[in-house]
Amino acid sequence: MTEAWIIDACRTPRGIGKSGKGSLAHVHPHRIGSAVLSAIRDRNNINTADVDDVIWGTSAQGGAQAGDIGRMTALDAGYDIKSSGVTLDRFCGSGLTAVNFAAASVMSGMEDLVVAGGSEKMSAPDRMAGRLPSMDQGNLHLRYLHPQIHQGMCADAIASIEHINRMSLDQFALRSQQRAAHAQINGYFNKSLIPVYNEDGSLALAHDEHPRHGTTLEALSQLAPSFDNLDLSIDGSGDTYRRLLAIKYPGLEIPHVHHAGNSSGVVDGAAAVLFASPEYATRNRLAPRARVVAVANMGGCPTLMLNAPVNSVEKVLLKARLQIDDIDLFEINEAFAVVVEKCIRDLKLDPEKVNVNGGAIALGHPIGATGVMLIGTLLDELERRDMRYGLVTLCAGGGMAPAMIIERL
């Protein structure tokens, strides 16, 4: 089996994901994605006719994001028509799964040059069009076999089971904001960050606009819980989130501890990573920045669907024949503060190695793009600190978590 070399990575800024408020809300999803594909091509002077595939992650494939957005985005970016494209969905893990698939196709020897990418326009009003909820009335068998409630309520349930209080979650959220502010001010994101332009050539967005640099612990403590409506009727059937949760966890009392300040931000954005085989890279004078050491996928309880990252980390370390202490930096997506807090506690991680430049609580979580963004963020920071190994993982709907370990070259 050959190696998969990472040649480059880039991302757009994260724009606030609300129509009329975010700077990317008026930009078509194809155009947001084509910004990173164009940058990957131009920064590395690649012949796009050589790109064997564009593997793209987008979770909500409805409306303007439907119709194989990976292929459409590549065409919009002016890629050669020989370069094919495919779009996949693993909920929040879609982007990292695209990266994993791209790496695997190169490592298997089947492909030589692959772009992995992802995007999500959370502000698009039609993004959920034609997308059935996972627990619709048409499949009550699945609903009662594996009850799946709102992810925010899952986060609160996990905090209850694990005895993680709101103060610790708010302290984590504050640290995310402080680290992201420090990274922005000192230009730590600049190597991967590329601007997005409007159709007329004017600048749409050049910086992440979700972080709140003035956040304080006092302000976080005053925010009302966001996921306390357990008794909401789901679809008129008489089922509520409380009733579904009780099927698997009867009698569980839930203190509602997650809110807008310690949960991931809603944003728009896209990212891409360029992979090449050593043979292709050497032949075309592409300098590798890192190599893929191992990838893994892990499933867990669909009801408490945010817990799989712990097991995914353990699995990918086993595949890589590495120990926790071998990993210099971790990027664990901050879908909710409890996700990372549980990983730190269960895996006995050094908090100073985890999300050192902040995470999705401060920067935002553009679902299909996040995993791709984290690879670039990790690689930039490994280079800046002259470190060797980094690990990325995310929780995903349905109780899943992809993971990847990279080694800086």
N, C-alpha and C positions, 0 to 999 in steps of 0.2 A: 504494500500500500504506500502510495506517495504522500507527500506532505501537502497541506493547503496553506499557502502563504497569503497573508493579508498585505496588500499593496497600499491601500489607502482607505480612509473613511471620512465621511463628511455628513453634515446635517444642516437643516434649516434652523432658524430661530423658532422657538415655540411661541405661537401667537395665542392670545386669550381666545378660548373656544366658544365665544358667544356671538351670535349674529348682531352686527351693528356695533360691537365693542372691540373685537379683536382685529388686528391689522392684516390677518390672512383670511378673514371671514368672507371676503368678497372674491377671493382668488379660487379658481376652479381646482379641484383636487389633482387633476392631471398636471396642471402648471406647478403646483407645489412640489409634486414628485419629480417633475422633469428638471427642476432646479438642481436637485442633488445628482441626478443622472448626468446632466450636462457638466456639472463640476467634476464628477469622477472621471468622465471622458477627457475633459480639457486639462485637468491638473496632471493627468498621467499620459496624455497624448496617445490614448489607445485607439486602435482601429475597431470600431464597433461591429464591423462584419465578423470579427474574431470572437465576439462575446457569444458563448454557447447558449447562455440563458440569463434572463433577468428573473430572479425568484423574489416575489414581493409579498409582504404581509399587510393585510388590511382586514380588520375584524368585521366592521359593519359594512358589508358589501351590498348596499342598497343605494338607490338614487344615482347621483353622480359618481359614486364609488363602486357601482356595479359594472359588470361587463369586462372582467379581467383587467383591472386597473393597472396591473404590472405591465402588461403588453401595451396598453394605451399610453401609459406614461412614457415608456421607452420610445414609442413612435412620436409622441409629442416632443420629446427631447431631441429628435432627429437621428435616433439610432438607425443603423442599417436595418433594412427589413429582414435580413437573415438572422438577426438577433431575436430569438423568441422570448416570450414572457409568460409567467404563470403567477396566479394570485392564490394565497392560502389563508386559512383562518384557524388560529388557535387562541382566540380571544386575546387577552393581554399579552400572550406569548407569541403572537403571530410574527412579529418582527424578528425575534431571536430564533424562532423556528425557521424562518427564511434564511437566516445566517447559517444555522446548523445544516440545513439541506444543501445550501451552496457549498459549504465546506466539505460535506460528505460526498458530493458529486465530483469534486476535484480530488479528494483523497482516494476515492475508488478508482481513479484513472479514467473515468468516463468523460470528464470535461477538463478543459484547460484554462478557461477564462470565464468567470461567472460574477455577475453583480447581484448581491443580496440587498434588498431594500425594504422599506415599509413606509406607510403613511396613514394618517387618519385625520380627517377634517371633522373634528368634534362639533364645530359650529354649523355644519350642514344640516338644514332642517329635514332633508329627505334621506339621511344616511341609514335610517332603520327601515326604509320602505321595503316591503315584501319580506322582512326578516321576522320569522315567527319566534316568540319567546321560547326558551328551552323547556318551559313547563306549561305548554298550552293545553287547553281542554281536550284537544284531539288525542292526547296520549296520557291519560290519567294513570296508566300502568307505570310509566316512567316517573310521573310526578310523585307517586307514593312509594315506589321502589327506591328512588334516590331524590328525595326532596331537595330542591335548590332554591334558596331564598336570595334576597338582594345582597350583593357583596358587602355593602356597608353594614348590614345587619350581621353578616358572617363575621366581620371584623369585631363587632361588639361582642358577639358570642364567644369568639376565641379569647378576647380579653377577659371575659368572665371566667372561662374554664381555666385559663392560665394565671389568673389572679394578677393581671397587669392593670394598674390603675391609670386614671386619666392624667394625673400629674406627670408620670413618667412618659406618657405618650405626647403630652404637650411639650415636655422638655426635649424629646427627640425632634419634634416638629420645629422647635426654635433652632435647634442645632442645624437642621437641614437648611433653614433660611439663612442662618449666619454663614454657613459654609458656601452656599451658592452665591451669596453677596460677595464674599471674599474672592471666590473664583472669578466672578464677573469683573470686579474692580481690577483684579490683577491680570486679566486677559487669559486665564487658563483654558477657556473654551475656544479661543480665537483660531487655533490651527484647524479645527474641523468645521467651524461655523461659516456658512455661506449665505449671502443675502438672497431674498426673494424679490423679484421685480414685477411690477404691473405690466399689463399688455402694452401700455404706451412707453415702457422703458423706465418709468419713474420707480423709485424705491418703495416697496411695500413694507418690508421689515428686515432689519439687520441685527436685532438683539432680542434676547428672551424677554418677553414682557409680562410674564406671570409672577416672578419673584417679588416679595414684599420686604424690602430691605429694612424697614422700620419696625418689623414685627417684635413684639415683646411677650413675655410669658403672661403678663397680666392681661393683655389683649386676647391671647389665646384662651385664657381661663374664662373669659366672659362670653365666648361663642356658644350658641345653643347646639345641642346634639342634632345631627342631621338624619339619623336612621332609627328614630324611636317609634315609628308607626307600624309596629308588629301586628296590630289588629286590623290593618287595612285589608279589605276584601280584594283578592287578586284579580278576579275576572267575573264576579257575580255568582260564582259557584258555591259560595259559602266558605271556601278555603281562605285562610289568612296565612301570612308568613309565620305567625306564632304557632298555628296549628301544624304547619308543615315542619317547622323546626322541632316541635314536640314529638313527631314520629320517630326521629333519631335521638333526640336529646330531651326526654320527658322531664318536666320539672325544672328546667334550666332557667335561672333568673338572670336577666341581662341588664347590667348597668350600661346605659348608652353613653359611651366615652369618645366616640369619633364624631368629628364635625368638619367644617370646611377648612379649618386651619391645620388639622393633623391627618388629612386625607389628600390624595393626589389631586392636582389641579386639572381642570378641563381645558385642553389646548389643542391647537392645530399644528401639524408639522410633518416632516419627512426626513429620512436618512438613508444612506447607502454605504455599503462596504464592497470593495473590489478584491476578489480572490483570484489567484493564479497558481497554476502548478509550477514547481521549481524549474522545469524544463522550459515552459513558455516564458516565465519571467526572465530567466537567464538569456534566452534567445532574443528577447525584445527589450533587454536592459531595463527591466522594472525592478527597482530595489524593494525587497520585502521589509516591512516594519515589524511583523510578528508572524508566528505560525500557530495553527490550531493544534492544541495538545489533545483535547478530548471534548466530546459532546455527550449529552444525556437528556433523556426525557423521563419524567416520573408522574404517575397519577396518584391521587390521594382521595380523601373523602369528598364527594361532590357537595355534600351539605355544608361542611366547613371548608369551602373550596380554596382557601388561601394558605393552607398549611404545607403544600407539597414542596416548596423551596428547600426546606430542611433536608428532606430525603433526596432531592435532586442534587444538592451539594454533595452529600455523602456518596451518591452514585457516581457523579462525574469525577470526584477525587479518586475513587476506586479504579475507574477506567484509566485515569491518568497515572496511577501508581504514585500519587502524591498524598501528603498529609495537610491538615489545616494550616499548620505552621509554615508550610512551603509557599502558601499563597501570600503575595505581598499586598494586594489590593482586591477588595470585593466591591461589586456593584450589584446591590439587591434592590429591586424596584420598590419604591415607597408607595405602593398602591394604597396602603393604610399604614399608619405608624406601627401598629401591632405586628404586621408581617415581618418587618425588619427587627423589631425588638425580640420577637420569638426566635428568629434565626440567630441573633447575637447570643441569646441566652442558651438555647439548646445546643448550639455548635461551639459554645465557649469562644466566640470571636472577640478579637480586640476591636472595640468600637473605633479606634483611631485608624483602622484599616478599611472601614466600611463607609461607602458613600462619602468619600473625603471632600468632594466638591458639592455636597448637597444632593438632592434627588427630586423625585416627582412631587413631593409635598411643596417644595419651593418652585421647581422649574415647570412642573406639569407633566401629564402622562398622555401623550397622543397615541392611543392604544396600539395600533399596528406598527408604529414607528419606534416605540420606546426601546425595545430590545436591541434594535440596530443602533440607536443613539448611544446606548450604554456601552456597546463595544468600542465605539469611537472615543467616548469619554474616558474609558478605562485605558485604552491604548495611549492616548495623549498623556495621561497622568503617569503611566509606567515610564514613558520616555522622559517626562519632565523630572521624575524622581530617580531615574536610572535604576529601575527595578525590573524584575524578571517575569513573575507569574501573576496573572489576574483572572478572576472568576466572575462571571455574570449569571444571574438567574432572576426569574420573575414568577410570581404566582399568576395563574390563568383561570378563567371561568371553567366550571365543570370539575374543578379539583385537579389541576395539572401544573407542571412547572418544567420548562426546558432549562438547560444550563450549558455553559461553555467555559473552558479554560483556554487561555491564550498565553503564549510565551513571547515576550519582546525579543526581537532579533537585532 
